[in-house]
């Protein structure tokens, strides 16, 4: 399945084969593990009256569907109705929260190509309105999770735009970010890290 942004740029293409031994990269599943962890944490926050934070639905326009049989319709091609912003938003302690969640297989840095320009611009606009914006970054190699303020992400993004490095060194994330240690409830207590930088 091919999904495109409104300007026609391709977001990802899901391989036609469902063979799990295929060595090609399937970007449709990128970040799902971290996403599940955040979703479970958000359920805990909501149930306990701590915060109201949800994953944003991404509206798509379906343009091609394959009907091999009535009970097995398969979307072949779809377009985003509008460019996606960030993954999550909501309210915490009377403040607007907006963030994205990304995983990387790199052990030493976080590649900035994991973000799209419109996502960074969205964060920039939210910051202008006094919103709390950040990225949750997971290093898959050792399951370490960090919260990185949007201001730090934007600084590196702007440097990249003018010829700077195309990744954020892990050492910088460890120094300037906030480590989020796994717990039972909530599974990923990222709001504790939010408290650390808003106070």
N, C-alpha and C positions, 0 to 999 in steps of 0.2 A: 504494500500500500504506500502511495506517495502522498505526503501532506505538504502543502505549500503556504507561505505567508501571502498576504494580499498583494504584495509587489511581485509575486511569482517565484521568489527564491525558495528553493527546496529546504524543508526543515529536516526531514529524514525519509529514507525509503526502506520499508520493511522487506526483507528478503522474501521472495515468493515461496521458497521451500521452508517447511517447518522442521527440517532436520536439525536436531540439537547439536550435532557434531560439526556443523558448518563453522569454519574458522572466521567467517566475515563478521564484522562488528555490527551488532543490532542496537542502534541508538534508542530504539523505542523502549528498551528496558533500563536505560541508563538512569541511575538515581532512584530506582524503585525501592531498594532496601532502605535507604535513608528516608525516603518519602513515607514508607510504612511506619517507620519509627516515629517520625514527626506526627503523623496522623493519629497514632495511638496516644502520643503525649497530649495532643490537642483534645482528644476525647476525655482524657483525665482532667485537663484544665477546665473544660466545659462542665463536666459532671460535678466538679468540686467548686464551681463558681469562681474560679481564679481568673479565667480569661475566655474570650470568645474569639477564636482564631480558626479559620477554615482554609482549605485549599481552594483556589479559584478554579471554577470550571473553564475550560477552553472551548469556546464556541467554534464549531467547524461547519463547513458547507460541503455536503457529500455530492460529488459530481458523477461518480461511476460505481455501480454495484454489480457484482457477479451473482447470479442466481442459479447455481448448479442444481439446486432443488429448493423447494419452498422453505424448508426448515434450516437451510444452511446458507443464508445470504452472506456475502463477503464484500466489504467495502474495498474497492480497488484504488480509488483516488478521492482525495478530499482536500479542501483548502481551509486555512484559518480564516474566519470572517474578518478578524483584525489581528494585528501582531500581538502576541502574548506579552504580558508585563512580567510580574514576578509570580511565584507559586502560591504564596500565602499572604493573607491580610486579616486584620481583626482589631480588637480593642483589648487593652491590658492597662489596668490602673488609670482608666480615663484617657489613655493615649492611643493614637493610631499606630498599629504595628504593620510593617510590610517587609517581607523577606523572600529570598529564594534559597533553595537547597541544591547543592551540587556535590557529586562524588568525583574523585580522581584516583586513577591507578598509579599515578606518579608518587614516588616516595619522597621526593625532594622539593617539589614545587606544585603550585596550582595553576594550570594553564588558563589564561584569560579567554581563550577561544570558547570555553564552556559557557561564557555569557554572550548575549547578543547586545548590540548597541542600543536597541530600543529598551531593553531591560535596565541597562545602566542609566539611560536618560529618564526612565520612569522613577528610579531610585532618587536621582538628582532632583526631580520635581517634587517628590514626596518630602525630601529633606527641606526644601524651600518652604513647605507648609508645616514645618516642625514635626513631621512624622518620624517615627523610630524605624530606621531601615538598616538591614544587615544581610549578610549571607551566612548560611550554615554550610560548612565545608567538611566533608568526610574523606580522610585518607584511607582507602580500602586496604592498603597493605597491612596496617596495624589497627584498623578500626578506630582511629582517633578522630574525634569530631571537635571542630572549633567554630565559634561565632566570630565573624569578622565584620566590623562596622562598615557601613556603606561608604563612609567618607574615606576609609583606607582603600577599599576596593576601587573607588572612583579615582583616587590619586594614581594608582597603578594603571588604571585604564587610560587615563589622560596621558600618562608618560608613554604608554604603548602607542597611542595615536600619533605621537610626535617622534617615533623611532626608538622608544625605550624598550626594555625587555618585555617579552610576551607572556610572562608568568610571574606569579608572586612566590618568592622563595618560602619554603616551609618555615625556615627560621624566623622570617618576618611574621608569619601567621602565628607562630608559637609565642613570639614576643609581644605583638600588638593585639592579637586576638584573645579569646577567652575559651579555655578548654572546657568542654561539656562532658562530664563523666557520666557514664550510664548508671541508672538506678532501676529499681523495680517499678516504682510509681512516683512521678511519671518516668517512662522508660528513658527519655532524653530530656532532661530538665533544662531546656534552653532558656526559659524565662529567668532562671537564676543568673545566667550570664547577662541577660538583658538588664537585670537589676544592678549588676556590677558596673555597667557603663552609663546608665541613666542617673545613678545616684552620685 
